Amino acid sequence: MGEPRYFIKTYGCQMNERDSEIMAGQLDQMGFQMASSDKEADLIIVNTCAVRGTAEQHALGYIGQLRQLKDARPDLKLAVAGCMAQEAGTIAWLKKYASHVDLVFGTHNLHELPKLLDQVEQQDEMVIDVWQSAGEVVEHLPSHRAEGVRAFVNIIYGCDKFCTYCIVPFTRGRERSREIAAIRAEVEALAQEGYQDVTVLGQNVNSYGHDLDPAVDLADLLAALEPIEGIRWLRYMTSHPKDFSQKLIDTIAASQKITRHLHLPVQSGSNPILKRMNRKYTKESYLDLVARIKKAIPDVSLTTDIIVGFPGETEADFEETLDLVRQVRFDSAFTFLYSPRERTPAARWEARDPVPNTVKKDRLNRLMELQYQISLEANQALIGRRDIVLVEGVSRKDPHVWTARSHHNKVVLLDRDPAVDLVDQFVPVRITQAKTFYLTGEVVGPPLPALVNKRRMALPMV
């Protein structure tokens, strides 16, 4: 019959992508092979996200669709993992509407996947094993990483901020940092395997190290990773404005490898709303931080997250957000309509003092119109600039075009010569055109030489 095959469907952020790589690594060690689609799999894992309502609905819809596959192939095993599995409401829904699911487990015990699958084989009913709190950080888990030269590395798990709209502290637990030595060893191994673009991950990377003994911080970690031979770019996400120190700004400014893209979620420009969100900074302190960042790193590319229609948001509050956007001039912004999350204070406020949907949508449209104009102007200012980009692959929309990404995390489209394979190559380009969401460039030189000779063979992640 051959080796069993697995398929992992991942929703959500890079942390979820990294969790899927670890689950895939464990399955590889168990003798599974990765399937190219769910229809070819003997085991399907749905790794879910609970941060946004749309992600939850997409995941629930997909889980429902899997019933047809299960009915056609009763031996097929189905598992639900990730942040949604940590929620009591999800468990109740699965019990009521998804009896075809065999296994439910959460974010804290994904390292127990082999044991849980053995338990599924021994039981005739749905296995639910969701830890309500996290244990110690588990090191040295196997990993099936994405193909290419980009890799994610966890540095801190959980979040202690308890923003009133956010479910993450309940689904990911309290903050737990990894030791610098363990992180450095992982990045060194990645470099030897040919990875050159490494992103260190956490719900709030700026909190990294405060729980270690002796205490360290993100600046210390990035300084420790800087000398590693073979790494060309270092990235980090996501940052919290309250914890972004001057020491970190200076470390980034002095670095030759830390990319000049900084994602700094502001969420709102209104001090009353920021206070209700429990963000622990003000509009003025955020603007001061941005000014210090731009002074130290003049070519920085700033992006952000903004929530529109938070419970109780007035037109005056929203105008404060527009004013902040005009002052900061973000390169781009991820904008969201507020959606209530189970167990959060804001969900209770939404029930009492919601912003009407028509008002939310009108404000979102006005915000996007402003930001799109700023994004276009920021991109137009780059015309003529020479830069280094990482070619990620062929454009999904045009087979004659390469999609690349710059040191500033800008999407750059390049004409493609089918006779020359530039995938995973760092190439020099000159920016020739600018649109709202991407740049167009031309290659002006040969690809940069590889930093290490050793390469690995990896299967593509789903």
Sequence and secondary structure as in RCSB ss.txt:
>XXXX:A:sequence
MGEPRYFIKTYGCQMNERDSEIMAGQLDQMGFQMASSDKEADLIIVNTCAVRGTAEQHALGYIGQLRQLKDARPD
LKLAVAGCMAQEAGTIAWLKKYASHVDLVFGTHNLHELPKLLDQVEQQDEMVIDVWQSAGEVVEHLPSHRAEGVR
AFVNIIYGCDKFCTYCIVPFTRGRERSREIAAIRAEVEALAQEGYQDVTVLGQNVNSYGHDLDPAVDLADLLAAL
EPIEGIRWLRYMTSHPKDFSQKLIDTIAASQKITRHLHLPVQSGSNPILKRMNRKYTKESYLDLVARIKKAIPDV
SLTTDIIVGFPGETEADFEETLDLVRQVRFDSAFTFLYSPRERTPAARWEARDPVPNTVKKDRLNRLMELQYQIS
LEANQALIGRRDIVLVEGVSRKDPHVWTARSHHNKVVLLDRDPAVDLVDQFVPVRITQAKTFYLTGEVVGPPLPA
LVNKRRMALPMV
>XXXX:A:secstr
    EEEEEE SSHHHHHHHHHHHHHHHHTT EE SSGGG SEEEEEE  SSHHHHHHHHHHHHHHHHHHHH TT
 EEEEEEGGGGSHHHHHHHHHH TT  EEE SS GGGHHHHHHHHHH SS EEE  SS  S          SSSE
EEEE EES     TT  HHHHH S EE  HHHHHHHHHHHHHTT  EEEEE TTGGGTTTTSSS   HHHHHHHH
TT TT  EEEEE   GGG  HHHHHHHHH SSB SEEE   B S HHHHHHHT    HHHHHHHHHHHHHH TT 
EEEEEEEES TT  HHHHHHHHHHHHHH  SEEEEEE    TT HHHHHHHHS   HHHHHHHHHHHHHHHHHHH
HHHHHTTTT EEEEEEEEE SS TTEEEEEETT  EEEEE  TTS  TT EEEEEEEEE SS EEEEE S     
S S         
